[in-house]
Amino acid sequence: MSLLGTPKPESNAFELSYITTKEHSFKQNSAKSLNRRYKTGKQLLSDESKYLQTKNLAIDTPTYFSVQAPPSLKPQKHYCDITGLHGKYKSPLNALRFHNVEIYQEVIKNMAPGTDQEYLSLRGANVVLK
C-alpha cells in the first residue's frame, strides 16, 4: 500500500458549502416602534424645571441645572497660531506660539507689523492700546 495509490476519502466540503450558502431566516424588526421620538436638550431642561417646581428638594440635590465640573488639574494645551499644530515655543517679540523653527524663520520673523496682533486676536491674547 503506497500513499500515492490509495484513494482519498471524500471530504465534507459539499456539506460545509451547503451550510454556508443556504439562506438564513432572520427575524425582521417589524415589532420595533417607528414612531418613537427623542427629546431634545431644551425639552429635557423644561421637563426638569417643571419637576423641580413640584418637589421640595435640598440645595445639594444634583439636577440638570446644577451640573458643574471642577477646574482641570492638567496644564492648558498650547497650539501654534499659524498651523494649529502643538505649539511648543513662543516668540519673544510678539508672543505668537509656533510649532517649529521653520515656521518662526519663514513666517513669524517676516511678518508685517500689525499682522501679529490679528493672529493674537484670533486666540484672544491681543493687546489693545488706547
C-alpha positions in Angstrom: 0.0 0.0 0.0 1.6 3.2 -1.1 0.4 6.6 -0.2 0.0 7.6 -3.8 -2.1 4.6 -4.8 -4.7 4.9 -2.0 -7.9 6.9 -2.8 -8.7 9.8 -0.5 -12.0 9.7 1.3 -14.4 12.4 0.3 -14.2 15.5 2.4 -17.1 17.3 4.0 -16.6 20.2 1.6 -20.0 19.7 0.0 -21.8 19.7 3.3 -19.9 22.8 4.5 -20.7 24.7 1.3 -24.4 23.9 1.8 -24.3 25.2 5.4 -22.6 28.4 4.4 -24.6 29.2 1.2 -28.1 28.4 2.4 -30.5 31.3 3.1 -30.7 32.3 6.7 -34.1 33.3 8.1 -33.5 36.3 10.3 -36.3 38.0 12.0 -37.4 41.4 10.8 -37.5 44.3 13.1 -41.2 44.9 12.5 -42.0 44.8 16.2 -39.9 47.9 16.8 -41.9 51.1 17.1 -41.0 53.6 14.3 -42.9 56.5 15.9 -40.6 56.9 18.9 -39.3 60.4 19.2 -36.3 61.5 21.3 -36.4 64.6 23.4 -34.0 67.5 22.7 -31.9 69.1 25.4 -34.3 72.0 25.6 -37.2 69.7 26.2 -35.2 67.8 28.9 -34.5 71.1 30.7 -38.1 72.3 30.6 -39.3 68.9 31.9 -36.7 69.2 34.7 -37.8 72.7 35.7 -41.4 71.5 35.9 -40.4 68.6 38.0 -38.3 70.8 40.3 -41.2 73.2 40.8 -43.4 70.3 42.1 -40.8 68.9 44.5 -39.1 70.4 47.6 -35.5 69.3 47.1 -32.5 70.0 49.2 -29.9 72.5 47.8 -27.3 69.8 47.3 -29.5 67.6 45.1 -27.9 67.3 41.7 -30.1 68.3 38.8 -29.5 69.1 35.1 -29.2 72.8 36.0 -26.6 72.3 38.8 -24.1 70.1 36.9 -20.7 71.7 37.3 -17.2 70.4 36.9 -14.1 71.5 38.9 -11.3 73.2 37.1 -8.9 70.9 35.3 -5.7 69.8 37.1 -3.9 69.3 33.8 -2.0 72.2 32.2 -3.6 74.0 29.3 -2.6 72.9 25.8 -0.9 75.4 23.6 -1.3 75.4 19.8 0.6 77.1 17.0 -1.1 80.3 15.9 -0.1 79.7 12.3 -0.6 76.0 11.7 -2.8 74.8 14.5 -0.3 72.1 15.5 1.1 71.6 19.0 2.8 74.9 19.9 6.0 74.1 21.8 7.6 77.5 21.5 6.6 81.2 22.0 8.1 84.1 20.1 9.8 86.6 22.4 9.0 89.6 20.2 5.2 89.3 19.7 4.1 86.3 21.9 3.0 84.2 18.9 3.2 80.5 19.5 4.8 78.4 16.9 5.4 74.7 16.2 9.0 74.6 15.0 11.9 76.7 13.8 10.9 76.7 10.2 7.6 78.5 11.0 9.4 81.1 13.1 12.1 81.8 10.5 9.8 81.8 7.4 6.6 83.3 8.7 6.8 85.0 12.1 10.2 86.9 11.5 9.0 88.2 8.1 5.5 89.2 9.4 4.3 92.7 8.6 3.6 95.0 11.6 0.0 94.5 12.8 -0.4 91.0 11.4 0.8 89.5 14.6 -1.9 91.3 16.5 -4.5 89.8 14.1 -3.2 86.3 14.9 -3.2 87.1 18.6 -6.8 88.4 18.4 -7.9 85.1 17.0 -6.6 83.5 20.1 -7.9 86.3 22.4 -4.5 87.3 23.6 -4.1 90.6 21.7 -3.1 93.8 23.4 -5.4 96.8 22.7 -3.7 100.1 23.3 -6.0 103.2 23.6 
